[in-house]
Amino acid sequence: MTLRNFLLAGLSGSTLFAAGALAADLPVRGPAPAPAPIFVVSNWNGFYIGANIGYGFGTDDVIGVRYHPPALGNFQGNVGNAKSSGVFGGIQVGYNAQFNQMVLGVEADAQLSGMRGSASGVLPDASVINTRAGNNWFGTLRLRAGYLVNPNLLIYGTGGVALTEVKYNWTGTGAFAGVMSQTNQRVGWTAGIGAEYMIDRNWSVKAEGLYVDTGKKTIFNTTNTASTVETQNFWAIRLGVNYRFGSTGPVVAKY
C-alpha cells in the first residue's frame, strides 16, 4: 500500500467515526405530544316534557270522632289511623336555564293517584265507625335550583304550590249514626330534593322525593251531630324520564 492510499484510508475511517459519534449525540425523537384534553359540557337549557311513576305514603291521619256541635256533649274517641298509601303516576313539563354549573328552572306536574287508607273501630259507647280516605289526584307547581356535580349529573332542591283532591267516606252507628262523605280540593305547599342524569342531548332520567302538605279539613256527618278532622299530608317518591326540546347538543371546550 502506498503512502497516499494509506492516508486516504485513514481519513475515510476518521470521517465515518466522527459521523457516528455525532449521530449518537443527537436527541432521540419521542412520540408526538398528546392533544389538549377536551371537556364536554352538557347543555341543560330549554323546555322539556316527561313522565313519572312513584309511591306515596301518608303521615299520621288519626280519625278522632267528636260530637258536633259541642253542646251535644263532650264525648270523643279515636277510631284508628287512616294513613293513605299507594302508587301514582303522571306527567311533568318544565324549563331549565343553565349558568355555568348552576341550573335554575320551573316545573309543573299532574298525577293520577291510587293512594288509599282506611280505619275501623268501636267507640266506648259501642258506636261502630268505618272510615276510608283517598287521594284521587294531585299536582304541583315548583321552582328548581340545582348544581352540576359533573356535566351530566344534576342535584337539586325544589319547592312550590301543591293541589290535591281528597275523597273521604265515614259511616257510623249508635250515637254517631250517619254518613260523612265528601270530595274536596285543597291547596297547600310542597318541597323536596332530587337528582337528574342526562343520557344524551335530549333524554334524561331522574329520581325525586317530595313532601306534600295540604292541611286538615273538618268533615261532618249527614245528621250534623258528629265531626272528624281528616288529614292529607304525604311523601311522594318517584322515578321519571324527560325529553328536552330544541337542544343544541353539548358545548365542547378545550383546556
C-alpha positions in Angstrom: 0.0 0.0 0.0 1.4 3.4 -0.9 1.6 6.3 1.5 -1.1 8.1 -0.5 -3.6 5.2 -0.2 -2.8 4.8 3.5 -3.5 8.4 4.2 -6.8 8.3 2.3 -8.0 5.2 4.1 -7.2 6.8 7.5 -9.0 9.9 6.6 -12.2 8.0 5.5 -12.2 6.0 8.7 -11.9 9.2 10.8 -14.8 10.7 8.9 -17.1 7.7 9.5 -16.2 7.6 13.2 -16.9 11.3 13.6 -20.3 11.0 11.8 -21.3 8.0 14.1 -20.3 9.9 17.2 -22.3 13.0 16.1 -25.4 10.8 15.3 -25.1 9.2 18.8 -25.2 12.7 20.4 -28.4 13.8 18.6 -31.6 13.8 20.7 -33.9 10.8 20.1 -37.2 11.8 18.5 -40.0 10.9 21.0 -43.7 10.2 20.4 -46.0 13.1 19.4 -47.3 15.1 22.3 -50.9 14.2 23.5 -53.6 16.6 22.3 -55.1 19.0 24.8 -57.9 17.4 26.8 -61.5 18.1 25.7 -64.2 18.5 28.2 -67.8 18.1 27.2 -70.2 20.4 29.0 -73.8 19.3 28.7 -76.5 21.8 27.7 -79.4 21.8 30.2 -81.1 24.9 28.7 -84.6 24.7 27.3 -88.1 23.2 27.6 -88.8 19.6 28.4 -91.6 17.1 28.9 -91.7 13.8 30.7 -93.5 11.1 32.6 -93.1 9.6 36.1 -94.3 6.8 38.4 -94.0 6.6 42.1 -95.3 5.6 45.5 -96.9 7.9 48.1 -97.5 7.3 51.8 -99.2 9.5 54.3 -98.2 10.8 57.7 -100.4 10.3 60.7 -104.1 10.6 60.0 -105.7 9.7 63.3 -109.5 9.6 62.9 -110.9 11.2 66.0 -114.7 11.4 66.3 -116.5 14.0 68.4 -120.0 15.4 68.9 -121.0 18.4 66.8 -121.9 20.9 67.9 -120.1 20.6 71.2 -123.3 21.4 73.1 -124.5 17.9 72.5 -121.8 16.6 74.7 -118.1 16.3 75.3 -117.7 12.7 74.2 -115.0 11.9 71.7 -112.9 8.9 70.7 -110.2 7.8 68.3 -111.2 5.2 65.7 -107.7 4.5 64.3 -105.1 5.7 61.8 -106.3 6.0 58.1 -103.0 6.9 56.5 -103.3 6.8 52.7 -100.6 5.0 50.6 -100.4 3.6 47.1 -99.0 4.0 43.6 -99.3 7.2 41.5 -98.2 8.3 38.0 -98.3 11.3 35.7 -96.5 13.8 33.5 -94.4 16.8 34.0 -93.3 19.8 31.9 -90.7 22.4 32.7 -88.0 24.8 31.6 -84.3 25.0 32.6 -81.7 27.8 32.4 -78.0 26.9 32.9 -75.5 29.3 34.4 -72.1 27.5 34.4 -72.6 24.8 37.0 -75.9 26.2 38.3 -79.3 25.2 36.7 -82.5 27.1 37.6 -85.9 26.2 36.4 -89.6 25.8 36.9 -91.7 22.6 36.7 -95.4 21.6 36.8 -96.7 18.1 37.1 -100.1 16.3 37.3 -100.6 12.9 38.9 -103.4 10.3 39.0 -103.2 8.7 42.4 -104.2 5.3 43.9 -103.3 6.3 47.5 -105.9 4.9 49.9 -106.3 4.3 53.6 -108.9 3.1 56.0 -109.6 2.6 59.7 -112.4 1.0 61.7 -113.1 0.9 65.4 -115.7 0.6 68.2 -116.0 3.7 70.5 -116.6 3.4 74.3 -120.4 4.0 73.8 -120.4 0.9 71.4 -120.8 3.0 68.3 -119.1 1.4 65.3 -117.1 3.7 63.0 -115.7 2.9 59.5 -113.6 5.4 57.6 -111.9 5.4 54.2 -109.8 8.2 52.8 -108.1 8.5 49.4 -106.2 10.8 47.2 -107.7 10.9 43.6 -105.1 13.1 42.1 -102.5 15.8 42.9 -100.3 18.3 41.1 -97.5 20.7 41.9 -96.0 23.9 40.5 -92.4 24.3 41.7 -89.2 26.2 41.3 -86.0 24.1 40.9 -82.4 25.1 41.8 -79.6 22.7 41.1 -75.8 22.2 40.9 -74.0 20.1 38.3 -71.8 17.6 40.1 -70.4 16.7 36.7 -71.6 17.8 33.2 -74.3 15.2 33.1 -75.4 14.9 36.8 -77.7 17.5 38.4 -78.7 17.5 42.0 -81.4 20.0 43.0 -83.8 21.2 45.6 -87.4 22.1 44.7 -90.4 23.7 46.3 -93.7 25.4 45.5 -97.5 25.0 45.5 -99.4 21.8 45.7 -103.1 21.0 44.8 -104.8 17.7 45.8 -108.2 16.1 45.5 -109.3 14.1 48.6 -112.2 11.7 48.8 -113.4 10.8 52.3 -116.1 8.4 53.5 -117.3 7.7 57.0 -120.1 5.6 58.4 -121.3 5.3 62.0 -123.8 3.7 64.2 -125.3 4.4 67.6 -124.8 7.9 68.9 -122.7 8.7 65.8 -125.1 7.3 63.2 -125.0 8.8 59.8 -122.6 9.2 56.9 -119.7 11.6 56.2 -118.9 11.6 52.5 -117.0 14.4 50.8 -114.7 15.0 47.9 -112.8 18.3 48.1 -109.8 20.0 46.5 -107.1 21.5 48.7 -104.2 23.9 48.1 -101.0 23.6 50.1 -97.3 23.5 49.7 -94.6 21.0 48.7 -90.8 20.8 49.0 -88.2 18.1 48.2 -84.9 17.1 46.6 -83.9 15.2 43.5 -81.2 14.1 41.1 -81.3 14.1 37.3 -78.9 12.4 34.9 -78.5 13.4 31.2 -78.2 10.3 29.0 -77.7 12.3 25.7 -78.5 15.7 24.3 -82.3 15.1 24.6 -83.0 12.4 27.2 -82.5 12.4 30.9 -83.7 10.3 33.9 -84.5 11.5 37.4 -85.3 10.4 41.0 -87.2 12.7 43.3 -88.7 12.9 46.7 -91.4 15.4 47.7 -93.3 16.2 50.9 -96.9 17.5 50.2 -98.9 19.3 52.9 -102.4 20.4 52.2 -103.5 20.8 55.8 -106.6 19.5 57.6 -110.3 19.6 56.9 -113.3 19.1 59.3 -115.9 16.6 57.9 -119.5 16.4 59.3 -121.9 13.5 59.2 -125.3 13.8 57.4 -127.2 14.3 60.7 -124.8 17.1 61.6 -124.3 15.6 65.1 -120.6 14.4 64.7 -117.4 15.5 63.0 -113.9 14.4 62.4 -110.7 16.1 61.1 -109.2 14.5 58.1 -105.5 15.0 57.1 -103.9 14.6 53.7 -100.2 15.1 54.2 -97.9 12.6 52.4 -94.5 11.8 51.0 -94.2 11.1 47.2 -91.2 9.2 45.9 -90.9 8.9 42.1 -88.8 8.0 39.1 -89.1 9.8 35.8 -87.8 10.4 32.3 -87.6 13.7 30.5 -87.3 14.6 26.8 -85.6 18.0 26.1 -86.8 20.0 23.1 -84.5 22.0 20.8 -81.3 21.0 22.4 -78.2 22.3 20.6 -76.1 19.4 21.9 -73.1 19.6 24.1 -70.7 22.5 24.3 -67.1 21.4 23.7 -64.4 23.3 25.4 -60.6 22.7 25.3 -58.3 23.5 28.3 
